[in-house]
Amino acid sequence: MVYLTQRRAFVLSATLTLALGLIIAFLTLTPISGPNVPGSDKLYHTLACAALAFPLPFARSKLMIPVIVFVILYGGMIELIQPHVGRSGEWKDLFADAAGAILGAGLGAFLGNRIVQYGGRQQHDPIKNTSESKRARE
């Protein structure tokens, strides 16, 4: 069984967050082509920001608040840039971004803590592991 150390989990989650941030920037800063379903834009904003905010708090729950703040600021920056690339920036989009950031970071921290609590990422305890391995050999 392959165990994911805290450092590797953080590096993986940071890499995923960066990749998602770049994808979101590309998708939100390119002109729209094709039909747009009314109201679907807000759902896309919420889901994108939830996905962006999920990985880091999943790896380290103490990052939940900084991630929420960063994702909301990132969404605000995108809304400010959009009018310069042929799209419209809206307050409702920013509120959807904030909702997604809170949802994603909260869910990430909650699930990350559950994995730790139920044995997914345990601290290495040499005494405990030694006694368990002795029992297993008997």
Secondary structure as GFF3:
##gff-version 3
##sequence-region A 1 138
A	DSSP	alpha_helix	6	28	.	.	.	ID=ss1
A	DSSP	alpha_helix	40	53	.	.	.	ID=ss2
A	DSSP	alpha_helix	55	59	.	.	.	ID=ss3
A	DSSP	three_ten_helix	61	63	.	.	.	ID=ss4
A	DSSP	alpha_helix	64	81	.	.	.	ID=ss5
A	DSSP	three_ten_helix	82	85	.	.	.	ID=ss6
A	DSSP	alpha_helix	91	117	.	.	.	ID=ss7
A	DSSP	alpha_helix	126	137	.	.	.	ID=ss8
###
